[in-house]
Amino acid sequence: QVHMVESGGGLAQPGGSLRLSCVVSGVTFSSYSMIWARQTPGKGIEWVSGIASDGSGTAYADSVKGRFTISRDNAKNTLYLQMNNLKTEDTALYLCGKIRNLYWNQYDSSGDYDYGGQGTRVTVSS
């Protein structure tokens, strides 16, 4: 059973930076494309960014493009999200997810993903 532990969230000022991490266990991490998503009370779960299983491809939501960078370290079973120039609208609970089917190397907003952690909360406020 997949287990994910997200960390790195906290309080940041507008224009500030945070780096999120997600450690994955219970599956062969390097075989799965991965994503970051965020959840807010009014919007539900929103796909933010995705990365191919070998890191060769990435994708971003328009709202974060140019500000966020997704990466992974398959040797450490860890997914990262570097968030720069944060905005108040980035405030949310951030979750990492894996593609549901091992054979789908998909990481965009249309995929089906499983979430296995509690998330890490990001609050952007002055």
Buried (B, 14 or more C-beta within 10 A) or exposed (E): EBEBBBEBBEEBEEEBEBBBBBBBEEBEBBBBBBBBBBBEEEEEBBBBBBBBBEBEEBBBBEEBEEBBBBBBEBEEBBBBBBBBEBBEEBBBBBBBBBBEEEEEBBBBBEBEBEBBBEBBBBBBEE
